[in-house]
Amino acid sequence: MQIDDRWQKSLSSRIFPGNIATTGIFGQFYEAGIQVKMITGDYAETALTIAGESGMRHDGHYLLGEAVLNMPAEKLRETVSTTDIFVRMFPEAKLKVVEALKSNGQIVAMTGDGVNDGPALRAAHIGVAMGNRSADIAKKAAALIITDDKLEKMAEAIANGRKIYHNLKKAIRYIISIHIPIILVVLMPLLFNWDYRNLFSPVHIIFLEMIMGPTCSIFFENEPMEQGVMSQPPRDPSASLFSWRELSGSILQGLIIAAGVLGAYYWAMASGMDEAYTRTMAFITLTISNIFLTLVNRSFRETIFTTICYRNNLLPLMLGASVLLLLALQFVPVVRETFHLSRLSPQLWLTCAAIAFAAVFWFEGYKAMIRKQQAGNRP
């Protein structure tokens, strides 16, 4: 849509109750919980016509620029929260509306293309200028410039931002979960004075980091955006990256994986296996758990039956490389000797895989249970 240089829109993060209509060019904004406001120098009749044709959500009420300038600050803060259309606006009035929205704790994005928009563009958290039609002053005042003057690009930018944010959380939660068993497998035998206290050497830790590093930085950042991300309300800017529930969930994942690996370790030791066999059981179990954890943590809402359909070209490459590394650890003598491992029987391989599966895929049942509860709570 070409943005008419006679009117501008101010977008402010806000959580709306109930269902929001998603028609017109603003549908994606409303679905994402973003309020759309029109701040224009036009007459009210023109502004209301444009709002109706574009599908903008409003109740037919508007506020004049002169009223904005004469309104006390406290009253204006209250009014801008319930008013969606501002007409006959002057540069000072536009700036005052933006400042009032910011005073309400809202994150404000302002689009504009004229000289009169400069102060408001500069004052907004994110000033957005139209690349084809904006005056130089508007471009200099803005933080972003839309090169093709299409408002839809802003919705795409919001979607990409949310995807990056969610993928970053996935990567960090994965790092937390997988490092807990590494730490505990090294620490617990020392604390409890088990027979094989120095099971993992630096070469094992380096190997695991070689797997985990690319998995985090490359695999998760290429994950597609999950369904429903754009229908979530904007997050509170003051909120921490993780809630306690999210953080505790990742810690619990790590602790259960650690219990599985240590269980394989203790069972092998108690069964009379030598240090090399015990090390192999623990190391293979941890490596397979790492692969399973990557698959499970692709989503913290959807089960693997859904995420397996997510398109990520790096998934086959990651799985293939991990399997080749596992095979090399067992069937390439020089590699096996470097890691001080023994060659396991097929039965022991199945034991390692079963322990890893149980230690990781319990989370799939947890996700299914939460989704069932959420579905039951919906009206």
Number of C-alpha atoms within 10 A of each C-alpha: 11 11 18 13 14 13 21 21 20 26 22 25 22 21 16 14 7 6 9 15 14 16 14 14 16 20 19 21 22 24 21 24 22 21 22 21 22 24 31 26 21 15 13 19 10 13 21 20 10 15 19 14 10 15 15 24 21 17 10 12 12 18 18 19 23 14 14 23 18 10 13 10 16 10 11 19 20 13 17 19 16 12 16 23 26 29 25 18 24 19 16 16 22 30 21 21 24 28 20 21 23 17 13 12 13 19 20 22 23 27 29 31 29 20 15 19 30 24 20 28 31 20 20 25 19 19 26 25 30 26 18 14 19 21 19 15 17 28 26 16 20 28 17 16 20 18 12 14 20 14 17 15 14 17 18 12 11 15 17 15 13 18 20 18 13 18 24 17 16 21 23 16 22 25 17 16 26 25 18 19 24 20 12 18 22 17 13 14 18 15 10 9 9 12 14 17 16 14 20 18 11 9 12 16 14 11 13 18 13 11 17 21 13 12 21 20 14 13 21 25 18 17 21 16 18 17 8 9 14 21 14 12 16 16 12 13 11 6 8 9 12 12 10 10 9 14 16 14 16 21 20 16 25 26 19 19 28 28 17 25 28 22 16 25 25 18 15 20 19 12 9 10 14 14 20 16 20 23 24 28 30 24 25 23 29 28 24 20 28 24 20 19 23 23 18 22 23 23 19 15 16 19 21 18 9 10 17 14 8 15 12 15 11 15 19 10 12 18 15 12 13 17 15 12 17 15 13 14 22 20 14 13 14 12 15 17 13 11 21 19 21 20 17 16 9 9 9 16 16 13 15 25 20 15 21 27 19 15 24 24 18 13 19 19 11 14 18 14 12 14 15 11 11 10 10 9 8 6 4
